[in-house]
Amino acid sequence: MDSNNKPDGDGIVLTEAQKKRRRERSIAIAWALGLMVLLFFAVTFIKGPGVLVRPM
């Protein structure tokens, strides 16, 4: 094994800019997921309990 490929256990180290972008992306995904949950809840609420009563 040459010196460029030896495992040191540190893995990939992100720069501050990469950490910031990853955090912003995570927040955007969380917002999108939250909006989808609210949308599904609103549609179910508007349709009423009849949405659960349907033929199999």
C-alpha distances in whole Angstrom, upper triangle without the diagonal:
4,7,8,7,6,10,13,15,18,17,19,22,25,27,31,32,30,31,35,35,33,36,38,37,37,41,42,41,43,46,46,45,48,50,50,51,54,55,55,57,59,60,60,62,64,65,66,66,67,63,62,66,65,66,63
4,6,6,7,10,13,16,17,17,19,21,24,26,30,31,29,30,34,34,32,35,38,37,37,41,42,41,43,46,46,46,48,51,50,51,54,55,55,57,60,60,61,63,65,65,67,67,68,64,64,67,66,67,64
4,6,6,9,10,14,15,15,17,18,22,23,27,28,27,28,31,31,30,33,36,35,36,39,40,39,41,44,44,44,47,49,49,50,53,54,54,56,59,59,60,62,64,65,66,66,67,64,63,67,66,67,65
4,6,9,10,14,14,13,14,16,19,21,24,25,24,25,28,28,27,30,33,32,33,36,37,36,38,41,41,42,44,46,46,47,50,51,51,53,56,56,57,59,61,62,63,63,65,61,61,64,64,65,62
4,6,9,12,13,12,13,16,19,21,25,26,24,25,28,28,27,30,32,31,31,35,36,35,37,40,40,40,43,45,44,46,48,49,49,51,54,54,55,57,59,60,61,61,62,59,58,61,61,62,59
4,6,9,11,11,14,16,19,22,25,27,24,25,29,29,27,30,33,32,32,35,37,36,37,40,41,40,43,45,45,46,49,50,50,52,54,55,56,58,60,60,61,61,63,59,58,62,62,62,60
4,6,8,8,11,14,17,20,23,25,23,23,27,27,25,27,30,29,29,32,34,33,34,38,38,37,40,42,42,43,46,47,47,49,51,52,52,55,57,57,58,58,59,56,55,59,59,59,57
4,6,7,10,12,16,18,21,24,21,21,25,26,24,26,29,29,28,31,33,32,34,37,38,37,39,42,42,43,45,47,47,48,51,52,52,54,57,57,58,58,60,56,56,59,59,60,58
4,6,9,11,15,18,20,23,20,20,23,24,22,24,27,27,26,29,31,30,31,34,35,34,36,39,39,39,42,44,44,45,48,49,49,51,53,54,55,55,56,53,52,56,56,57,55
4,7,7,11,14,16,19,17,16,20,21,19,21,24,24,23,26,28,27,28,32,33,32,34,37,37,38,40,42,42,43,46,47,48,49,52,53,53,53,55,52,51,55,55,57,54
4,6,10,13,16,18,15,15,19,19,17,19,22,21,21,24,26,25,26,30,30,30,32,35,35,35,38,40,40,41,44,45,45,47,50,50,51,51,53,50,49,53,53,54,52
4,6,10,13,14,11,12,16,16,14,17,19,19,19,22,23,23,24,27,28,28,30,33,33,34,36,38,38,40,42,43,44,46,48,49,50,50,52,48,48,52,52,53,51
4,7,10,12,10,10,13,14,13,15,18,18,18,21,23,23,24,27,28,28,30,32,33,34,36,38,39,40,42,44,44,46,48,49,50,51,53,49,49,53,53,55,53
4,7,8,6,6,10,10,10,12,15,15,15,18,20,20,22,24,25,26,28,30,31,32,34,35,36,38,40,41,42,44,45,47,48,49,51,47,48,51,51,53,52
4,5,5,6,9,10,11,12,14,15,17,18,20,21,23,25,26,27,29,30,32,33,35,36,38,39,41,42,44,45,46,48,49,50,52,49,49,53,53,55,54
4,5,5,6,9,10,11,12,14,15,17,18,20,21,23,24,26,27,29,30,32,33,35,36,37,39,41,42,43,45,47,48,49,51,48,48,52,53,55,54
4,5,5,6,9,10,11,12,14,15,16,18,20,21,23,24,26,27,29,30,32,33,35,36,37,39,41,42,43,45,47,48,50,46,47,51,51,54,52
4,5,5,6,9,10,10,12,14,15,16,18,20,21,22,24,26,27,29,30,31,33,35,36,37,39,40,42,43,45,46,48,44,45,49,49,51,50
4,6,5,6,9,10,10,12,14,15,16,18,20,21,22,24,26,27,29,30,32,33,35,36,38,39,40,42,43,44,46,43,44,47,48,50,49
4,5,5,6,9,10,11,12,14,15,17,18,20,21,23,24,26,27,29,30,32,33,35,36,37,39,41,42,43,45,42,43,47,47,50,49
4,5,5,6,9,10,10,12,14,15,16,18,20,21,23,24,26,27,29,30,31,33,35,36,37,39,40,42,44,40,41,45,45,47,46
4,5,5,6,9,10,11,12,14,15,16,18,20,21,23,24,26,27,29,30,32,33,34,36,38,39,40,42,38,39,43,43,45,44
4,5,5,6,9,10,10,12,14,15,16,18,20,21,23,24,26,27,28,30,32,33,34,36,37,38,40,37,38,42,42,45,44
4,5,5,6,9,10,11,12,14,15,17,18,20,21,22,24,26,27,29,30,31,33,35,36,37,39,36,37,41,42,44,43
4,5,5,6,9,10,11,12,14,15,17,18,20,21,23,24,26,27,29,30,31,33,35,36,38,34,35,39,39,41,41
4,5,5,6,9,10,11,12,14,15,17,18,20,21,23,24,26,27,28,30,32,33,34,36,33,33,37,38,40,39
4,5,5,6,9,10,10,12,14,15,16,18,20,21,22,24,26,27,28,30,31,33,35,32,33,36,37,40,39
4,5,5,6,9,10,11,12,14,15,16,18,20,21,23,24,25,27,29,30,32,33,30,32,35,36,38,38
4,5,5,6,9,10,11,12,14,15,17,18,20,21,23,24,26,27,29,30,31,28,29,33,33,35,35
4,5,5,6,9,10,11,12,14,15,16,18,20,21,22,24,26,27,28,30,27,28,31,32,35,34
4,5,5,6,9,10,11,12,14,15,16,18,20,21,22,24,26,27,29,26,27,31,32,35,35
4,5,5,6,9,10,10,12,14,15,16,18,20,21,23,24,26,27,24,26,29,30,32,32
4,5,5,6,9,10,11,12,14,15,17,18,20,21,23,24,25,22,23,27,27,30,29
4,5,5,6,9,10,11,12,14,15,16,18,20,21,22,24,22,23,26,27,30,30
4,5,5,6,9,10,10,12,14,15,16,18,20,22,23,21,22,26,27,30,30
4,5,5,6,8,10,11,12,14,15,16,18,20,21,18,19,23,24,26,26
4,5,5,6,9,10,11,12,14,15,16,17,19,17,18,21,22,25,25
4,6,5,6,9,10,10,12,14,15,17,19,17,18,22,23,26,27
4,5,5,6,9,10,10,12,14,16,18,15,17,20,21,24,25
4,5,5,6,8,10,11,12,14,15,12,14,17,18,21,22
4,6,5,6,9,10,10,12,14,12,13,17,18,22,23
4,5,5,6,9,10,12,14,12,15,18,19,23,24
4,5,5,6,9,11,12,10,12,15,16,20,21
4,6,5,6,8,9,7,9,12,14,17,19
4,6,5,8,10,9,11,14,16,20,21
4,5,9,10,10,13,15,16,20,22
4,7,7,6,10,11,13,16,18
4,5,6,9,10,13,16,19
4,5,6,7,10,14,16
4,5,5,8,11,14
4,6,7,11,13
4,6,10,11
4,7,9
4,6
4
